[in-house]
């Protein structure tokens, strides 16, 4: 089992996905370069944002996958931002079809993980990190009055002001939550957001409220599917020896 992860962002996503995969799929070992995969490995490749992740990095990833002939999945992770999850997923599918890349993929399965609206939106789902019942200072109090992410699904939150887009506001909201906890969050240094306890709280969020964080659930479901495939493969191999 080998997985090629193609990530839209250069910093936050790479750090968080690597940390999350250590917790969710410890059976897999990260390699630094795509050609180093052998058995039960994965690599993380950062694109230069959107739309280059689709127009440039997907064809490049498929060429590298063809070259090695050792991958099982190509996982494409990007933000929905101002669009819908369905339209982003369709854009990827259309690009693959229109550029005759399906045949080149062969047995490799493409999976689209769409972060709705961005990875910070997912991170807003940690209820232990934010409780609107506690005394809040501005601008966090204003943000919570506009949309309380401790009660409502962060994925349905708007952008608060026309001065910036959804992803920018969600990032600002998360930063203020970290400040209120006397800690810090940035694109280059997600810090506590990388921890297993933080990941566990995000999973607890949709476990207790199944309609929340649907796109994050999709990522977790993918990891659980891979875990089952690995278990089945190990079982089969042990009985063949």
N, C-alpha and C positions, 0 to 999 in steps of 0.2 A: 504494500500500500504506500503510494507516494502522492503527495498533493502539492500543486503549484498554486500559491496564493498571490493574486495580483491586487495590490491595494492602491486606492486613489491617492491617499495622503502619503507624505514622506516621513512624518515623525510620529504623530499620535497613534495612528492606526497600527503602524509597525510595532510600536512598543506594547500597545494594549493587546493586539492579537497574539503576539509572541507569549506574553504573560498568560493570557487566557488559555492558549493551547497547551501550555505546560500543565495547567490545572485540569483541563477538560480531556486532553488526549496525551497523557504522559507516555503512552506507548510509542508515540512518534517522536523522532529526533530531528531537530532543525539542522539544516546544512546551510553554509554560507553562500554557496554558489549552486545554481540550478543543476549543473552537470554532476554534482557530487552525490545525488540521490542513488540509493541502492535498494534497501528494503526498510519499509516503515519510516520514511523520511518526509520532510516537507521543506519548502523554501518560501520565503516572503520577499516579494519584489515590489518596490514602491514605484508608482508612476509619477508623472509630473502634473497631477490634477486632471480635471475634466476639460475638454473632451479627449485629450491625448491618451488617457487610459484606454479608451475604446479604439480610436483610429490608429494609434501607433503601437500601444503596448499589447493589445490582444493579438494582433498578427505576429508580433515579436515573440510573445509567450508561446503561441502555437508552434512557431518555427523551432523554438528551443525544446518544446515537448516532443516534436517529431524527431529532433536530433538525438535525444536521449532514449526515447522509446521505453521509458520506465515509469511514466506517470499514469495515475488512474483518474485524477480529478484536476480540473482547472477552475479555481474558485475566484470569482471576480467580485471585489468588495468596493462599493462606491456609495456616495451620498445621493439621496433623492433631492435634497435641497428644495428648490421651488417647484419641482415636478412631482408627479405621483410615483409610487413604487412600481405600479403596473407599467407606466410609460417608460421608466428607466429600464426595467427588465425587458420590455419589448424592443427598446432601442438596441440593446446588446444582441438580442436574438436576431433582429433584422440585419444588423451589421455582419454577424456570422454567416447568415444565409446569403445575403447579397454579395458577399465577397468570397463565396464558395469555400468557407473555412470548415464547414461541418465534416467534409470528407477528410481534410487534413487532421482533424481531431481524432478520427478513427474511434478507438474504444474509449478514449478519454471523455469523461462526462463534464460538460460545463455547468457550473453552478453560480447563480448570481445572488450575492448577499447585498441587499440594498438597505443602507442605514437611513431610516426615516426619522428626522431629516438629516441628521449627521451623527457621528459617534458620540458627541456630547449629549444629544437627545437621549440616547440609551443611558448614559451615565447619570442623567437627571432622575432616573428611576430608583435610586437608592434611598429608601425611606429613613434609614438610620442616619443618613448624611444630612437630611433636611426634614424638619418638622415645623410647619408653618404656625403651630400653636405657641412656639417659643418667641420671645421678643426679637423683633427683626429691625435692623437699621436700613435706611435707604441706600442704594436703590433696591435691595432685595425685598423690602416690604412692598414696594410698588410692583415688583415683578410677581410676587406671590398674590397680591390683590388682583392683578390682571389674570393670572393663571396659576393655580396652586398645583404644582407638580407632585406634591405629596399625596394629593387626593385624585387628581385627574391624570389621564394617560399623557406622558410627555410627548408622544408621537403625534398628538392632535393639537399641540400648542401652536399658536400663531407667532407673529414676529414682533408684537408689541408696538413697534414704530415703523413708519415708512422710510425712516432714515437708513435702515439696514434690512437684510433678508432674514429668513427664518434661522438659518444655521448660525449667523452672526449673533442673533439674540440668544439662541440656546446656549452658545458658548459663553456669552456674558453672564447669563443666569447661573450657569454652572460655576464660573469663576467666583461669583459673589457668594455662592453656597460654601465654597471652600474657604473663602476669606472669613465667613461667619464662624467657621470651625477652627480658625487660627491656623490654617494650612494654606496650601497654594496649588493651583492647577494651571498648566500652560500647555500649549501644543507640543513644545519640546520636552516638557517634563510633566507627564500625567500623574506622577507620584502615587498617592494612595489609590487612585483609580485602577492601578495595575494589580492590586493585591487580590488574593483569593477571597478574603472577607468581603471586599467590594463586589466581586463577581458573584459571590453567594447571595448577596442582598439583591442584586439585579434578578437573579433566578428566583429568589423568594417573591419578588414583586409580581412576576407573571404567574407564579405558582398559586399565590393567594388571590390574584386578580387576573384571570386568564385572558381577558380582553385587552390587557395592557402590554405594551412593548412587543407587538406582534412581529416586527422585523428582527428584533433581538431573539425572540423565540425561534425564528426560522434558522438563525445561526446556531443556536443551541441544539435544535433538532438535527441539523446537519452533523454536528459533532457527535451526537448520540448515535446517529446512523453509522458513522465511521467506526465508532467504538464497537458496535455490534458486528460490523464486517470484519474488524480485526479479530474479535473473539472467535468468530466462525472460522476464519482463516487459520488461526492458531490451533483450534480444535481439529480441523481437517488435517493440518500438517502433522500434528501429534499422533493421529490415528493411522497415518500413512507410513510413519517411520517404523 
